[in-house]
Amino acid sequence: MDFDEHEGSVYHAARFSENRFVTSSQDQTIKIWDAEELRIITTLEVNDYITVLEVIPQKYLLAAIGHNSDYLFAWDAYDNF
C-alpha cells in the first residue's frame, strides 16, 4: 500500500476499528483511514512527528507521543471518526 497522502515517511500504522486504521508520519500528521475504500477520513495535525502511537479500539481512544515534545496527544474518537 502506498501512503502518498503523507508528505513524509510513515512511522506507524495500526488498526483502529473494524473498518478504520490510523497512520502517523514525519509530516506531523495522524491520518484516519477507511480500510475498505483506502481513503482518508480525517487528518489530525500535531506540532511534532509521532514516535509512539497507541490505539485502544474498544474505547475508541488514540494516543500519541511526539519526538521533540513532552506532551501526550490524546483523542476520544468515539463520536468523531
KOLGU-4560 file (N, C-alpha, C; in nm, 3 decimals, padded with zeros to 5 digits):
<recs>
<n_xx: 00.084 n_yy: -00.118 n_zz: 00.000 ca_xx: 00.000 ca_yy: 00.000 ca_zz: 00.000 c_xx: 00.089 c_yy: 00.124 c_zz: 00.000 mol: A seq: 1 type: MET>
<n_xx: 00.047 n_yy: 00.223 n_zz: -00.072 ca_xx: 00.121 ca_yy: 00.347 ca_zz: -00.084 c_xx: 00.052 c_yy: 00.456 c_zz: -00.001 mol: A seq: 2 type: ASP>
<n_xx: 00.129 n_yy: 00.530 n_zz: 00.077 ca_xx: 00.074 ca_yy: 00.634 ca_zz: 00.162 c_xx: 00.111 c_yy: 00.772 c_zz: 00.106 mol: A seq: 3 type: PHE>
<n_xx: 00.083 n_yy: 00.797 n_zz: -00.021 ca_xx: 00.119 ca_yy: 00.923 ca_zz: -00.085 c_xx: 00.054 c_yy: 01.044 c_zz: -00.019 mol: A seq: 4 type: ASP>
<n_xx: -00.054 n_yy: 01.026 n_zz: 00.053 ca_xx: -00.121 ca_yy: 01.138 ca_zz: 00.117 c_xx: -00.038 c_yy: 01.198 c_zz: 00.230 mol: A seq: 5 type: GLU>
<n_xx: 00.058 n_yy: 01.122 n_zz: 00.282 ca_xx: 00.153 ca_yy: 01.176 ca_zz: 00.379 c_xx: 00.267 c_yy: 01.242 c_zz: 00.303 mol: A seq: 6 type: HIS>
<n_xx: 00.319 n_yy: 01.350 n_zz: 00.358 ca_xx: 00.429 ca_yy: 01.421 ca_zz: 00.294 c_xx: 00.565 c_yy: 01.381 c_zz: 00.350 mol: A seq: 7 type: GLU>
<n_xx: 00.567 n_yy: 01.285 n_zz: 00.440 ca_xx: 00.692 ca_yy: 01.237 ca_zz: 00.498 c_xx: 00.684 c_yy: 01.087 c_zz: 00.517 mol: A seq: 8 type: GLY>
<n_xx: 00.789 n_yy: 01.031 n_zz: 00.571 ca_xx: 00.792 ca_yy: 00.887 ca_zz: 00.597 c_xx: 00.684 c_yy: 00.848 c_zz: 00.696 mol: A seq: 9 type: SER>
<n_xx: 00.619 n_yy: 00.736 n_zz: 00.672 ca_xx: 00.518 ca_yy: 00.684 ca_zz: 00.763 c_xx: 00.588 c_yy: 00.596 c_zz: 00.866 mol: A seq: 10 type: VAL>
<n_xx: 00.566 n_yy: 00.628 n_zz: 00.994 ca_xx: 00.632 ca_yy: 00.556 ca_zz: 01.102 c_xx: 00.544 c_yy: 00.451 c_zz: 01.167 mol: A seq: 11 type: TYR>
<n_xx: 00.413 n_yy: 00.472 n_zz: 01.166 ca_xx: 00.324 ca_yy: 00.379 ca_zz: 01.234 c_xx: 00.197 c_yy: 00.357 c_zz: 01.152 mol: A seq: 12 type: HIS>
<n_xx: 00.145 n_yy: 00.238 n_zz: 01.164 ca_xx: 00.012 ca_yy: 00.205 ca_zz: 01.111 c_xx: -00.051 c_yy: 00.108 c_zz: 01.209 mol: A seq: 13 type: ALA>
<n_xx: -00.178 n_yy: 00.131 n_zz: 01.242 ca_xx: -00.244 ca_yy: 00.045 ca_zz: 01.340 c_xx: -00.393 c_yy: 00.035 c_zz: 01.308 mol: A seq: 14 type: ALA>
<n_xx: -00.449 n_yy: -00.079 n_zz: 01.336 ca_xx: -00.592 ca_yy: -00.099 ca_zz: 01.320 c_xx: -00.665 c_yy: -00.021 c_zz: 01.429 mol: A seq: 15 type: ARG>
<n_xx: -00.767 n_yy: 00.050 n_zz: 01.389 ca_xx: -00.841 ca_yy: 00.134 ca_zz: 01.483 c_xx: -00.979 c_yy: 00.076 c_zz: 01.514 mol: A seq: 16 type: PHE>
<n_xx: -01.042 n_yy: 00.021 n_zz: 01.413 ca_xx: -01.172 ca_yy: -00.043 ca_zz: 01.430 c_xx: -01.190 c_yy: -00.141 c_zz: 01.315 mol: A seq: 17 type: SER>
<n_xx: -01.309 n_yy: -00.197 n_zz: 01.305 ca_xx: -01.337 ca_yy: -00.295 ca_zz: 01.201 c_xx: -01.303 c_yy: -00.244 c_zz: 01.061 mol: A seq: 18 type: GLU>
<n_xx: -01.334 n_yy: -00.119 n_zz: 01.035 ca_xx: -01.311 ca_yy: -00.065 ca_zz: 00.900 c_xx: -01.229 c_yy: 00.064 c_zz: 00.901 mol: A seq: 19 type: ASN>
<n_xx: -01.148 n_yy: 00.084 n_zz: 01.005 ca_xx: -01.063 ca_yy: 00.203 ca_zz: 01.014 c_xx: -00.923 c_yy: 00.164 c_zz: 01.057 mol: A seq: 20 type: ARG>
<n_xx: -00.824 n_yy: 00.237 n_zz: 01.004 ca_xx: -00.689 ca_yy: 00.225 ca_zz: 01.057 c_xx: -00.626 c_yy: 00.364 c_zz: 01.060 mol: A seq: 21 type: PHE>
<n_xx: -00.517 n_yy: 00.377 n_zz: 01.134 ca_xx: -00.451 ca_yy: 00.506 ca_zz: 01.150 c_xx: -00.304 c_yy: 00.494 c_zz: 01.109 mol: A seq: 22 type: VAL>
<n_xx: -00.251 n_yy: 00.605 n_zz: 01.060 ca_xx: -00.108 ca_yy: 00.613 ca_zz: 01.029 c_xx: -00.054 c_yy: 00.743 c_zz: 01.088 mol: A seq: 23 type: THR>
<n_xx: 00.074 n_yy: 00.740 n_zz: 01.123 ca_xx: 00.142 ca_yy: 00.863 ca_zz: 01.164 c_xx: 00.268 c_yy: 00.877 c_zz: 01.082 mol: A seq: 24 type: SER>
<n_xx: 00.309 n_yy: 01.002 n_zz: 01.064 ca_xx: 00.416 ca_yy: 01.029 ca_zz: 00.970 c_xx: 00.509 c_yy: 01.138 c_zz: 01.020 mol: A seq: 25 type: SER>
<n_xx: 00.624 n_yy: 01.146 n_zz: 00.956 ca_xx: 00.721 ca_yy: 01.252 ca_zz: 00.981 c_xx: 00.664 c_yy: 01.389 c_zz: 00.945 mol: A seq: 26 type: GLN>
<n_xx: 00.557 n_yy: 01.392 n_zz: 00.867 ca_xx: 00.495 ca_yy: 01.520 ca_zz: 00.828 c_xx: 00.411 c_yy: 01.581 c_zz: 00.939 mol: A seq: 27 type: ASP>
<n_xx: 00.416 n_yy: 01.524 n_zz: 01.058 ca_xx: 00.348 ca_yy: 01.575 ca_zz: 01.177 c_xx: 00.196 c_yy: 01.563 c_zz: 01.167 mol: A seq: 28 type: GLN>
<n_xx: 00.150 n_yy: 01.457 n_zz: 01.103 ca_xx: 00.007 ca_yy: 01.430 ca_zz: 01.096 c_xx: -00.022 c_yy: 01.286 c_zz: 01.135 mol: A seq: 29 type: THR>
<n_xx: -00.144 n_yy: 01.268 n_zz: 01.181 ca_xx: -00.202 ca_yy: 01.135 ca_zz: 01.201 c_xx: -00.323 c_yy: 01.130 c_zz: 01.111 mol: A seq: 30 type: ILE>
<n_xx: -00.334 n_yy: 01.026 n_zz: 01.033 ca_xx: -00.446 ca_yy: 01.015 ca_zz: 00.940 c_xx: -00.532 c_yy: 00.894 c_zz: 00.977 mol: A seq: 31 type: LYS>
<n_xx: -00.663 n_yy: 00.915 n_zz: 00.976 ca_xx: -00.760 ca_yy: 00.809 ca_zz: 00.998 c_xx: -00.810 c_yy: 00.768 c_zz: 00.860 mol: A seq: 32 type: ILE>
<n_xx: -00.804 n_yy: 00.639 n_zz: 00.832 ca_xx: -00.837 ca_yy: 00.586 ca_zz: 00.700 c_xx: -00.959 c_yy: 00.495 c_zz: 00.704 mol: A seq: 33 type: TRP>
<n_xx: -01.033 n_yy: 00.496 n_zz: 00.596 ca_xx: -01.136 ca_yy: 00.396 ca_zz: 00.571 c_xx: -01.065 c_yy: 00.277 c_zz: 00.507 mol: A seq: 34 type: ASP>
<n_xx: -01.066 n_yy: 00.163 n_zz: 00.572 ca_xx: -00.990 ca_yy: 00.047 ca_zz: 00.527 c_xx: -01.047 c_yy: -00.016 c_zz: 00.401 mol: A seq: 35 type: ALA>
<n_xx: -01.176 n_yy: -00.004 n_zz: 00.379 ca_xx: -01.237 ca_yy: -00.065 ca_zz: 00.262 c_xx: -01.212 c_yy: 00.018 c_zz: 00.136 mol: A seq: 36 type: GLU>
<n_xx: -01.226 n_yy: 00.150 n_zz: 00.149 ca_xx: -01.211 ca_yy: 00.237 ca_zz: 00.033 c_xx: -01.071 c_yy: 00.296 c_zz: 00.020 mol: A seq: 37 type: GLU>
<n_xx: -00.985 n_yy: 00.273 n_zz: 00.122 ca_xx: -00.849 ca_yy: 00.326 ca_zz: 00.125 c_xx: -00.845 c_yy: 00.476 c_zz: 00.099 mol: A seq: 38 type: LEU>
<n_xx: -00.934 n_yy: 00.547 n_zz: 00.171 ca_xx: -00.937 ca_yy: 00.692 ca_zz: 00.161 c_xx: -00.925 c_yy: 00.750 c_zz: 00.301 mol: A seq: 39 type: ARG>
<n_xx: -00.879 n_yy: 00.874 n_zz: 00.307 ca_xx: -00.862 ca_yy: 00.941 ca_zz: 00.436 c_xx: -00.996 c_yy: 00.994 c_zz: 00.483 mol: A seq: 40 type: ILE>
<n_xx: -01.028 n_yy: 00.965 n_zz: 00.609 ca_xx: -01.149 ca_yy: 01.018 ca_zz: 00.671 c_xx: -01.120 c_yy: 01.154 c_zz: 00.734 mol: A seq: 41 type: ILE>
<n_xx: -01.008 n_yy: 01.161 n_zz: 00.805 ca_xx: -00.969 ca_yy: 01.289 ca_zz: 00.866 c_xx: -00.819 c_yy: 01.290 c_zz: 00.891 mol: A seq: 42 type: THR>
<n_xx: -00.767 n_yy: 01.410 n_zz: 00.909 ca_xx: -00.626 ca_yy: 01.429 ca_zz: 00.940 c_xx: -00.614 c_yy: 01.508 c_zz: 01.069 mol: A seq: 43 type: THR>
<n_xx: -00.534 n_yy: 01.458 n_zz: 01.160 ca_xx: -00.504 ca_yy: 01.526 ca_zz: 01.286 c_xx: -00.364 c_yy: 01.585 c_zz: 01.273 mol: A seq: 44 type: LEU>
<n_xx: -00.352 n_yy: 01.714 n_zz: 01.294 ca_xx: -00.222 ca_yy: 01.780 ca_zz: 01.285 c_xx: -00.167 c_yy: 01.802 c_zz: 01.425 mol: A seq: 45 type: GLU>
<n_xx: -00.040 n_yy: 01.767 n_zz: 01.441 ca_xx: 00.030 ca_yy: 01.788 ca_zz: 01.567 c_xx: 00.156 c_yy: 01.868 c_zz: 01.537 mol: A seq: 46 type: VAL>
<n_xx: 00.218 n_yy: 01.924 n_zz: 01.637 ca_xx: 00.336 ca_yy: 02.008 ca_zz: 01.617 c_xx: 00.466 c_yy: 01.931 c_zz: 01.634 mol: A seq: 47 type: ASN>
<n_xx: 00.461 n_yy: 01.803 n_zz: 01.604 ca_xx: 00.578 ca_yy: 01.718 ca_zz: 01.622 c_xx: 00.553 c_yy: 01.590 c_zz: 01.543 mol: A seq: 48 type: ASP>
<n_xx: 00.661 n_yy: 01.521 n_zz: 01.506 ca_xx: 00.634 ca_yy: 01.392 ca_zz: 01.446 c_xx: 00.622 c_yy: 01.287 c_zz: 01.556 mol: A seq: 49 type: TYR>
<n_xx: 00.534 n_yy: 01.194 n_zz: 01.533 ca_xx: 00.493 ca_yy: 01.099 ca_zz: 01.635 c_xx: 00.593 c_yy: 00.984 c_zz: 01.644 mol: A seq: 50 type: ILE>
<n_xx: 00.639 n_yy: 00.956 n_zz: 01.765 ca_xx: 00.730 ca_yy: 00.843 ca_zz: 01.785 c_xx: 00.659 c_yy: 00.723 c_zz: 01.847 mol: A seq: 51 type: THR>
<n_xx: 00.549 n_yy: 00.747 n_zz: 01.915 ca_xx: 00.470 ca_yy: 00.639 ca_zz: 01.974 c_xx: 00.324 c_yy: 00.665 c_zz: 01.938 mol: A seq: 52 type: VAL>
<n_xx: 00.259 n_yy: 00.562 n_zz: 01.885 ca_xx: 00.117 ca_yy: 00.570 ca_zz: 01.851 c_xx: 00.048 c_yy: 00.448 c_zz: 01.909 mol: A seq: 53 type: LEU>
<n_xx: -00.051 n_yy: 00.471 n_zz: 01.993 ca_xx: -00.126 ca_yy: 00.362 ca_zz: 02.056 c_xx: -00.274 c_yy: 00.379 c_zz: 02.027 mol: A seq: 54 type: GLU>
<n_xx: -00.338 n_yy: 00.268 n_zz: 01.999 ca_xx: -00.481 ca_yy: 00.267 ca_zz: 01.971 c_xx: -00.547 c_yy: 00.172 c_zz: 02.069 mol: A seq: 55 type: VAL>
<n_xx: -00.656 n_yy: 00.218 n_zz: 02.129 ca_xx: -00.738 ca_yy: 00.132 ca_zz: 02.216 c_xx: -00.875 c_yy: 00.125 c_zz: 02.149 mol: A seq: 56 type: ILE>
<n_xx: -00.892 n_yy: 00.030 n_zz: 02.056 ca_xx: -01.013 ca_yy: 00.029 ca_zz: 01.975 c_xx: -01.141 c_yy: 00.005 c_zz: 02.054 mol: A seq: 57 type: PRO>
<n_xx: -01.134 n_yy: -00.068 n_zz: 02.165 ca_xx: -01.253 ca_yy: -00.095 ca_zz: 02.244 c_xx: -01.312 c_yy: 00.033 c_zz: 02.303 mol: A seq: 58 type: GLN>
<n_xx: -01.227 n_yy: 00.133 n_zz: 02.325 ca_xx: -01.270 ca_yy: 00.260 ca_zz: 02.384 c_xx: -01.265 c_yy: 00.375 c_zz: 02.284 mol: A seq: 59 type: LYS>
<n_xx: -01.228 n_yy: 00.346 n_zz: 02.159 ca_xx: -01.213 ca_yy: 00.449 ca_zz: 02.055 c_xx: -01.116 c_yy: 00.558 c_zz: 02.099 mol: A seq: 60 type: TYR>
<n_xx: -01.006 n_yy: 00.518 n_zz: 02.160 ca_xx: -00.905 ca_yy: 00.613 ca_zz: 02.204 c_xx: -00.781 c_yy: 00.603 c_zz: 02.117 mol: A seq: 61 type: LEU>
<n_xx: -00.721 n_yy: 00.716 n_zz: 02.093 ca_xx: -00.599 ca_yy: 00.725 ca_zz: 02.017 c_xx: -00.503 c_yy: 00.812 c_zz: 02.097 mol: A seq: 62 type: LEU>
<n_xx: -00.382 n_yy: 00.763 n_zz: 02.121 ca_xx: -00.282 ca_yy: 00.838 ca_zz: 02.198 c_xx: -00.151 c_yy: 00.839 c_zz: 02.121 mol: A seq: 63 type: ALA>
<n_xx: -00.080 n_yy: 00.950 n_zz: 02.131 ca_xx: 00.047 ca_yy: 00.963 ca_zz: 02.060 c_xx: 00.143 c_yy: 01.048 c_zz: 02.141 mol: A seq: 64 type: ALA>
<n_xx: 00.271 n_yy: 01.020 n_zz: 02.124 ca_xx: 00.377 ca_yy: 01.098 ca_zz: 02.187 c_xx: 00.467 c_yy: 01.152 c_zz: 02.076 mol: A seq: 65 type: ILE>
<n_xx: 00.497 n_yy: 01.281 n_zz: 02.085 ca_xx: 00.583 ca_yy: 01.344 ca_zz: 01.985 c_xx: 00.730 c_yy: 01.329 c_zz: 02.019 mol: A seq: 66 type: GLY>
<n_xx: 00.812 n_yy: 01.335 n_zz: 01.917 ca_xx: 00.957 ca_yy: 01.318 ca_zz: 01.931 c_xx: 01.022 c_yy: 01.431 c_zz: 02.011 mol: A seq: 67 type: HIS>
<n_xx: 00.985 n_yy: 01.555 n_zz: 01.983 ca_xx: 01.052 ca_yy: 01.669 ca_zz: 02.045 c_xx: 00.971 c_yy: 01.736 c_zz: 02.155 mol: A seq: 68 type: ASN>
<n_xx: 00.861 n_yy: 01.676 n_zz: 02.195 ca_xx: 00.778 ca_yy: 01.740 ca_zz: 02.296 c_xx: 00.763 c_yy: 01.653 c_zz: 02.418 mol: A seq: 69 type: SER>
<n_xx: 00.717 n_yy: 01.714 n_zz: 02.523 ca_xx: 00.691 ca_yy: 01.641 ca_zz: 02.646 c_xx: 00.542 c_yy: 01.616 c_zz: 02.663 mol: A seq: 70 type: ASP>
<n_xx: 00.470 n_yy: 01.611 n_zz: 02.552 ca_xx: 00.325 ca_yy: 01.601 ca_zz: 02.557 c_xx: 00.276 c_yy: 01.464 c_zz: 02.513 mol: A seq: 71 type: TYR>
<n_xx: 00.164 n_yy: 01.425 n_zz: 02.572 ca_xx: 00.088 ca_yy: 01.310 ca_zz: 02.526 c_xx: -00.034 c_yy: 01.367 c_zz: 02.455 mol: A seq: 72 type: LEU>
<n_xx: -00.045 n_yy: 01.341 n_zz: 02.326 ca_xx: -00.161 ca_yy: 01.382 ca_zz: 02.250 c_xx: -00.264 c_yy: 01.270 c_zz: 02.261 mol: A seq: 73 type: PHE>
<n_xx: -00.388 n_yy: 01.304 n_zz: 02.294 ca_xx: -00.492 ca_yy: 01.202 ca_zz: 02.311 c_xx: -00.621 c_yy: 01.250 c_zz: 02.246 mol: A seq: 74 type: ALA>
<n_xx: -00.692 n_yy: 01.157 n_zz: 02.184 ca_xx: -00.819 ca_yy: 01.188 ca_zz: 02.118 c_xx: -00.922 c_yy: 01.084 c_zz: 02.157 mol: A seq: 75 type: TRP>
<n_xx: -01.038 n_yy: 01.131 n_zz: 02.193 ca_xx: -01.154 ca_yy: 01.046 ca_zz: 02.214 c_xx: -01.228 c_yy: 01.044 c_zz: 02.080 mol: A seq: 76 type: ASP>
<n_xx: -01.216 n_yy: 00.936 n_zz: 02.010 ca_xx: -01.264 ca_yy: 00.931 ca_zz: 01.872 c_xx: -01.402 c_yy: 00.869 c_zz: 01.859 mol: A seq: 77 type: ALA>
<n_xx: -01.469 n_yy: 00.844 n_zz: 01.968 ca_xx: -01.597 ca_yy: 00.774 ca_zz: 01.962 c_xx: -01.697 c_yy: 00.843 c_zz: 01.870 mol: A seq: 78 type: TYR>
<n_xx: -01.714 n_yy: 00.972 n_zz: 01.884 ca_xx: -01.810 ca_yy: 01.045 ca_zz: 01.803 c_xx: -01.749 c_yy: 01.112 c_zz: 01.681 mol: A seq: 79 type: ASP>
<n_xx: -01.619 n_yy: 01.103 n_zz: 01.665 ca_xx: -01.553 ca_yy: 01.180 ca_zz: 01.562 c_xx: -01.513 c_yy: 01.103 c_zz: 01.438 mol: A seq: 80 type: ASN>
<n_xx: -01.488 n_yy: 00.974 n_zz: 01.451 ca_xx: -01.438 ca_yy: 00.900 ca_zz: 01.336 c_xx: -01.524 c_yy: 00.779 c_zz: 01.309 mol: A seq: 81 type: PHE>
</recs>
